[in-house]
Amino acid sequence: MIEFTGVIVVAAVVLAFVFAGLRIVNEYERGVVFRLGKFSGLKDPGLKWIFPVIDRMVVVDLRVVARDVPPQDIITRDNVSVKVNAVIYFRVMDPDKAILQVENYLYATSQLAQTTLRSILGQFELDDLLAEREKINLKLQEEIDTKTDPWGIKISDVEVKHVDLPQEMQRAMAKQAEAERERRAKVIAAEGEKQASTSLAEAARVLQEQPASMQLRFLQTLIEVASENNSTTIFPVPIDLLTPFLEKSKASQ
């Protein structure tokens, strides 16, 4: 009886020892194993077993992480103070580096994004900051990715979300936009006048070269005036129409 009880105790201890070392690693994770404090290797997804007490496993998520970059006070190259926030997308490419090379890769990447945002955006003028978002995003992505590469972190994208301008700058930009719209309207009106004058000059040249065209145009104008519901129509008679009658009158006298 005592021997049977001893076997049960031993079996229970062995089972407890085995279950204590079981770990489940999901498909989107990797396990970084340390044996007596020394890096031992990586564990792929699935049911894994590590040596209890001696081994320790840190699970690293390999999915893309999105982190907001809090609003940063930026002074642009033309000395305009603005607040800019952004969002950064990154993922762990080398789980061992992410654990061994940096204490907290999530916090470190977030802080690096904030300092890089202030540094890079300070190199641009306000107009470029508002107009060249794609160029700025690409420069931020390249700069942060270079610094996080030793940590095994890949920066997939950085997007500037919002640029908060001072009130006086917003009013100045609104006035500038309104003046630009007025300038374009005046240019368009001037172009229309130029084209109209060119067409009129061409029409005058044609009428001068072809006197009969003038008579036809005059008759067409009379038809257009007569089509309106006017009881009385007054129109000038071209002197050319009266010339034959005048000459005949002079000859008879």
Buried (B, 14 or more C-beta within 10 A) or exposed (E): EEEEEEEEEEEEEEEEEEEEBEBEBEEEBBBBBBBEEEEBEBBEBEEBEBBBEEBBBEBBBBEEBEBEBEBBEBEBEEEBEBBBBBBBBBBBBBBBBBBEBBEEBBEBBBEBBBEBBEEBBEEBBBEBBBEBBEEBBEBBBEBBBEBBBEBBBBBEBBBBEEBEBEEEEEEEBEEEEEEEEEEEEEEEEEEEEEEEEEEEEEEEEEBEEEEEEBBEEBEEEEEEEEEEEEEEEEEEEEEEEEEEEEEEEEEEE
